[in-house]
Amino acid sequence: MSAAPGTAGSVGPVVPGGPSGADGSGAAGRGRRQLMIWLVPPLLWFTVFMLIPYCMLFYYSLGSTEYMTFKPGFSLANLGRVFCEEPYLSVLLKSARIGAFTAIGATILAYPVAFCLAFHTRSARAKLLIYLLVIVPWWAAYLVKAYAWKTILGTNGIINALLLELHLIHEPLTLILYNQFSVILTLIYIFTPFSILSIYAQLERIPTSIVEASSNLGATTFETLTKIIIPLSLPGVLAGAIITFALATGDFIAPALVGGPDAVMISNVVINLLGVAFDWPMAASIGIVVIGVGTALISVSQYLEHRAQARF
Amino acid sequence: MTTIIEARQLQKRYGESLAVRDVSFAVEEGEFLSLLGASGSGKTTTLRMIAGLEIPTQGTVLFRGQDITSAPVAKRDMRMVFQDFALFPNLTVWENVAFGLKLRINRGRITREQIKSRVGQYLDTVQLSGHADKMPHELSGGQRQRVSLARALVTDPPVVLFDEPLGSLDANMRKVMQLELKRLHRELRKTFIYVTHDQEEAMGLSDRVAVLEDGQLLQLGTPDDIYFRPSCAAVARFIGAANVLQGVAAVVPGRPFGVQLAGGLRLEAADNVAGVADGEAVTIMLRAEHTGVMPADGDAAGGLRAQITERLFLGEKVRYELKVAATGLLLTAVAGGDQGRLGLGDEVVVTADPRHVRVLPRAAAPRVEA
């Protein structure tokens, strides 16, 4: 090696394929140096936009606030406040509950779609069409989609207009908007595609012959589903549910647009702490807790996924 | 012998193409029947229609005289062994084998004790007793196929279907499993329907072989029939190494039956020549091992002169590719002993015992169709 491993990380004037030194560094050394150059942009990106922000978050969480200004320090008091002081813990738990309902709802809706896509759509064109129908809503901005639910569920919204027109109600329903229900409904709508694709990717891995073998051995469709297909698809279900749970729990737009005072979620609290109360250490501490819980969840789910992942 | 499965004019159409066209045959109880053909011949589709995994476009499948053409897969009294084994990756070897039996618990037809002893017995049969608690991915290809075999046999089905079961095994393991299958068939006396593209496998294992090509059944007969009395040129070419030649019958009373080939060459034939008229176009088959080669020293008026263009060492025998000098006709010969010592480029005289020169039936002359 002409370049010591220690210097390879720095963005030095390393010329790919340049004349190699007399110490016998050959094609392997050149290949490694070229790889390093390819790795520099992503490493930089990761450092500037992820590693440094994480460190800053941690740094801010250790400080304190005096007269609405940040004061550096070294105290875990703010982390403690997350668990002891109202409303942080209860909002956090409520967010997690909303996230869990979203994940469950999205999974229940996604499974049949993914199942049909994987096993009951024979023609490639129909498959592509369904696939597109699942993905196309993503092309629209999230904000627009969340706003659309406001016009569907609102006092002058489509549902109320329809019910009034049919004379089923005499004054607009207010129960369906600005509460946890409308937030969960919106979040399920937004995040179901994640679950569909995650479950579908897993179901696609199941060879048709396994399903055929099951029915050939005398299993009914239901028995094949419960004994073979669902167990084999669990890793995908789990992965989809975790993504949906994480995205929904930390969501800001849905509670802001369609949630009322009852549906304030943890992100809304953080935004208020940052922009209204200027309590940055508290906001950062909540961030640390959320990231910690998220990391723990993902680790557990990855462990479970790894254990459940059957090798075909 | 009674018929257990009958296919009547089975047809399967995929869009524009016909995968199987008018295939009819009957399988006897306890028989080992192979469906033999190249890929795309329709053999697997035919098997899958019997299993119920494909619904025929036309035709019927009968099981003990009952129409099961559109009966659900799960309701058919037959088990299938898949090419990719199709083991359940989330279940252990034991659970895989017990799968079919456990389904019967719910239906009250078997007890847990019975399952235990039966699964144990069949794991013994396929020599996998020590692997009961392993997961499928921990087994070798041969072991997986044994599990899939045990899983199919443990429910005691009257018919077992095999879809190229040895296709994904290496050559040695394939030989071992062939013997195993033959033994199992002899011991269990079940009906085996076996799809393969490997003619040696089909000929070696089966009581009868059905040769398919292009979705059509060309011939159904014992390996002996198929080999020595092929119904048409396609079967003759497909099985073993054979020279299939076109000629014109030369029938002169008092002289042996002759076939005039292109370029003034002449062969005498004695097999299946009854009823062939003088001047009639005929197709004849001469198997490579019945094609003699003699060093062409000096005068050899009686035979075809040819040159060795390729020499392949087969072990106890040698295979020669020959080119007849006069007409450019290509022949294959397999010879042993002294005849095996000829070299590349040698001039030889090709000889043929008339008893082995077989005139192929006219009725099933090779189809000329796109």
Interface residues (C-beta under 8 A of the other chain):
Chain A: P207 S209 I210 E212 A213 S214 S215 N216 L217 G218 A219 T220 E223 K227 I228 P231 L232 A310 R311 F312
Chain B: A51 L53 P72 V73 A74 R76 M78 R79 M80 F82 Q83 D84 A86 L87 F88 P89 N90 F99 G100 L103 R104 M135 H137 S148 R151 A152 T155
